[in-house]
Amino acid sequence: MYQESILSSKYQVVIPGKIRAMLNLRSGDRVRYHLENNKIVIEKAETIDDLRREISSYLNPDVKPIKNVKEYYTQAKLEEAK
């Protein structure tokens, strides 16, 4: 798919709506640029939340994340002492 936009005097471009929709881009999202065969490639940059979702899909859903490490170890030591 080819779409066009105009480079502004401040060197800004608007990403066409169809492209934004295909990449699921929202206002405030970060994008990454690189050159490939003398062409500019724009892709959605992964956020830490994207990575968390991806990693969590591999984890056991019954395992709860540790939110407070100090509290976790204190509780573990108390249970170990029993």
Beta strands, then each sheet from edge to edge (+ up, - down):
strand 1: 31-36
strand 2: 39-44
sheet 1: 1+ 2-
end
